[in-house]
Amino acid sequence: MDLLLGIDVGTTHLKAAAFTVDGQQVAIAHEPTPLKRVGDGGEYDALELWAGIARCLRQVVATTGARRIATIGIASMAEAGVLVGRDGAPLYPVITWFDPRTRPQAVHLARDPGTAALFRRTGLFVMPKHGLCKLLWIKEHHPEAIPEGATWLSMAEWIGFCLTGQRAACPTLAARTLAMDLTTRIWAADLLDHLGVSCDLFPPLQPEGTDIGAVTQAAAALTGLEPGTPVALAGHDHPCAAYAAGVTSPGQLLDSTGTAEAIIGAVPAPILTDAALRTEISQGPLPVPGLYGLQAGASASGGSVEWLRRELLNDLPYDQLTALAQATGDDPTGILFLPHLAGGGPPAVEPPSKGA
């Protein structure tokens, strides 16, 4: 029986898993996402991310034995991206989506073209995490990292490139860059031109689930996969979770919890009105034709748990952490925690807000 193989480039873990076509898990492998702390934020080495994914793939392939992988789908965190040169080499470290260094660029964009204009074009409220803020920061501080022929790839797109050698983007990830027109689902060339950013930096957009290429001989040697196995972009992890949970029609709602937490409500079309603008709730495409999502949430939901383990509990194993929580009972503890370790979100988007 053929298997489906999924890859997730997560903030906390890198994962690969094989499933039967009816959704039964056959094998899974994961390892911590290699993070380099930089001030209040951090960076990833794109080649280390690929090496970690390759190790996970090799472990899953070894576990599944001779069973054929019919296709591979790749999901990832959203706003982090990597600049890739004409020769395929990364040109600058991956700035994490939660890194605050890009606040000045977000402030500039909120003034010009302006919060309202950007919302009506992209469905987003300007936040430092968006990919365009990162590109503008690199352009200002490290312009040598954006030579002619460079490409901006989100994390799933980077792994897709490593597997196939093909540069492609998908709408659910592109929608988190601040560079995609939400209504037309194409790159906003005039907006980018206004900001002095070349539209050529962004690869062609293809719907989620579309084959972008096949596993190369070089990638096969690293991963154990069969050369020629088709690869598709599954997209931004939270919309992928919505689809997996059955959010396929307007009016359905998902609470997707990971390092960050997202509430996604499905609607049949973008709602780019003044009333929607006042909610400070972002919007974007879902991986279902003709379906869009209203998205709000907390940037440090599971991330707060990781902070607690790291800073106060000496990396306590999860089972012991669960036992501690159960031992407190069901009554309120009297402790109130503001989970703004990565800034505050809707209904008042405040990137500088801190945890307390």
N, C-alpha and C positions, 0 to 999 in steps of 0.2 A: 504494500500500500504506500502511495506517495505521501510525503510529509510537506508541511509548510514551515518555513523557518522565519522567525521574527527576530529583529535586532532593535534594542532600545539604548540610545545614548543618553543616559540620565544624569542629572546633577550629582547624585550620590553614588549611583552604581552604573556600570556598563553591563548589559545583559544580552544573551542570545538564548533562544528556546525553539524547540521543534514541536510541532503539533500535528495530529492527524487532521484530515480535512473536516471532521466534525468537531474539532476543537479540543480534543483530549491531549494533554501535555505528555510528551514522550521523554524529553530531556531539557534541562536548563542549566546554564552556567552564568556566573556573574562574578564581578570583582569591583572593588572600589574605583570610582572615577578619580584619576590622578590629578589632584588640585594643588596648585602653587598659590599660597596666600600672598596677596599684595595689598597691604594696607587693610581697608575694610572690605576689599573685594578679592579678586583672584584671577588666575589665568590657567588655561590648559595648554599643554603641548599637543598640537594636532596629531603628530606622529605617535605620541604615547597613547592617545585615544584610539588610533587605528590599531596599534599593537595589542592593546587590551581587548578590543573587539575581536581581533584575529585569534587571540588565545581562547576566548569564549567560544568562537565558532569551531575551532579545532576540537575543543572538548565536547561540544554537542555532536559534531559529526562522528567523533570516535564512539560516543555512547549509542548513537542510532545505527551504527554498523553499516550494512550494505543498503539500507532503505534509501530510496531516491528522494532528494530534495526537489520538489516540483518548482518552487519559486521562493524568493526571499523578499521580505518587506522590511523597511527601515523606518523607525520612528525616533524622535529625539526631543530634547528640550528645544525651546524655540529661539530665543533672541541671540544666543551665542553664535558666532560665525567665524570663518577663517578666510583670509585672503590667500589665494592659490595662484602661483605664477604660471606663465605660459608652459614651463617645463613640468608643472605638477607639484612643485615643492611649496610648502607653506611659507608665507612671507612675513608673518608676524604671529605671536602667540594669540590664542583664542581668549578674548576678554569674556569672562563669565557674564551671564545675563544679569547677575545681581551686583556687579561691580559699580561703585558710585562715581568713578572718575569722569564719567560722561555727563554729569549734571550740567556743566556749563553749556554743552551742546544742546541739551534738552531745553534749557532756559532760552537759548537763542532761537530754537525752532518754535517754541511757544510764542515768541514775539514775531518771528518772520520765518515761514508764512503765517503763523498764528495758530492757536489751539483750535479755534472753530474751523478754519479753512482745512487744516490737516484732518480733523475728525470727519468732515463731510467728504473728504477725498479717500481716506484710508480706513475709517471706522475706529481709529485709535486715539487715545488721549496720550499726549507726548509724555514719555517717561524715559529716564536715562538708559533703561535696559534695551530699548529698541535698537535694531541693527544699524539703522541710519545714524544714530547718535555715536555708535562705535566707529563707524566709517569716518564720520566727520572728525572724531577725536584723533584717529590714526592719521588722517589727512593733515591735521594741524601739527601733530607732534612727531610723526614718522612718515613724511610724504614719500620717502624712498621705498616704503612697503607697498605702494600702489603704482607699480610700473605699468606701461602699456601691455595689454594682454592678460592682466590680472583678473581673477574672478572671485566674487564673494559667495561662499557656500555656507549655508546653515549646517548644523552637525550631521543630520541624517544625509544631507546632500554630499557632505565631505566623505562619509563612509561609503555612500553610493559611488562616488568618484574613485575611491580607493579600490573598490571591488570591480568596477567596470571600465574605468578610465574615461567615463562620460560625465560631462558637466550639465546638470539639470536641476531645476527647482520645482517646488510644488506650492499650490496656493496657500495651504494652511500655515506653512513656514514663511512664505513670502509675505503673508499678511502681517507678520510680526516685525517686519523691517522698517515700517513707515514709508516704504518705497513702492508699494503696490496699490493701484487703484482698486478699491473693494468692489465697485459696481461692475467694472469691465474685466477684472482679474488679469490686468496686464501691468507691466512696470510703468510708473508714472514718469515718463521721460521729461516732460516739461517741468515738473517739480524738481527732479534731480538736476536738470540743467540750471534752474534758478539757484540751486545750492552749490553748483560747481562740482557735481558728482556725475561721472560718466555712466550713462545707462548700460554701457557695454560691460560694466562690472558684474551685471546680474545675468545668470544663465537663462536659457529658454524655460518657460513655465509649462509643466505638463500635469494633468490631473493626477491626484493620488491613485495609486494602483496601476498606473501605466508603466510598462517595462521601459526602463531608461537604458538598458544594455544588459550584457551578460558577464559573468565572472571570467576574468582574464586568467591566463596561465600563471602569471605572477601572483595574483591574489589566491588562486587555487593552491599554489605551493605553500602559502602562508597559513591557509585556513583549513585545508583538507577538503574543501568543496570541489565539486566537479566543474571543470571549465565549461563555460557555456550555460551555466544555470542562470535563468532570468532573474533580474533584480528590479524592484519597484520601490518608489518612495511612498511610505505610508503616511508621513507627515508629522505635524506637531503632536506631541504626546497626549495632551488633554483632549483635543478633538478626536484623536484615535481612540482614546478611552470612551468617549461619548458614543462613538460608532459601535465599539465592542459591547457596550452596555445596552445597546438597542435604541439609542437616540437617533431615530431615522425619520421622524415626522415633526412638524411644527407643534409646539406646545409641550414637548417633553423636556425634562430637566435632569442634569447629572451633577453630582458633587464628586469631583475627581481630586483625590488627595495623593500627593507625593511630597517631594521636597517643598514645592509650592502647592497650593490648593486652589482649584478653579471651580466655580459654579457656572455651568454652561446651559443656557436655555435656547432651544431651537426655534427659529423663525423662518418664514419662507423667503424673506428678502431683507436687505439691510434697512435699518431705520435710522436715517441720518437727519433727523429733525432737531429743532431747537430743544424740544422736550427731552429727546434722547441725549443731547449734548449736556444738559444739566445733570443727568444721572451719573456722569463720569464712568459709565460702563462701556467697555470696549466691545467691538464687534469684529467678526471674521468669518470666513467660510468654514463649513464643516465638510468632511470627506464623503459627502452624499450630494449628488447633483441637485442644484437648486435649493440647498439648505444652508442656512447661516446660523451663527451662534452669538448670543449676548453673553459676554464673559466677564466675570468679576471674581475676586477671591483674595487670598492672603499669600504673599510671596514667601513666607517662612512658616509653613504649617508643619510638615514633617521636618523641615529645616530647624524648627525650634526644638524638636526632640533630639536632633543630632547635636545642636548647641548645648542642650542640657547634659547629654552623655559626655561630650568632649570637655566642657568647662567645669562641671560640678561633680561628675560621677566616674571620672577616670575611664571612659569608654566602656562602661558597664554593658555586658551582653544583653541583647534585647529580651531574652526570657527572664532575666533577673530584673530588668526595668519593668516588665509587665507585672512581675510578682510584687514589686514595690507599689505600683499603682493599684493593684487589687487589694493590697493590705491597708490602703487608706480608707476603704469602704466607699459607700455611695454618697455620703454627705458632703456638702461644700467644704473646702479646706480653709476658706478665709483668705486665700491668695488670689489676687487678680493679676493676670499677665497680659500685657499688650504685645502681641506677637509681630512687632514691626522691625524685626531684625534685618529685613531687606526693604524697609520703607513701608508706608501706608498706602492701601489701595482704596477702591470705591467704598462708600459714596463720597470720599474726599481723598483724591489722589495726592499724597504728600510724600514724595521720595525721601526727604530728609528726616522723616519721623523715625524715632528710635524705639527699641523695645524697652519696657519698663515693668 
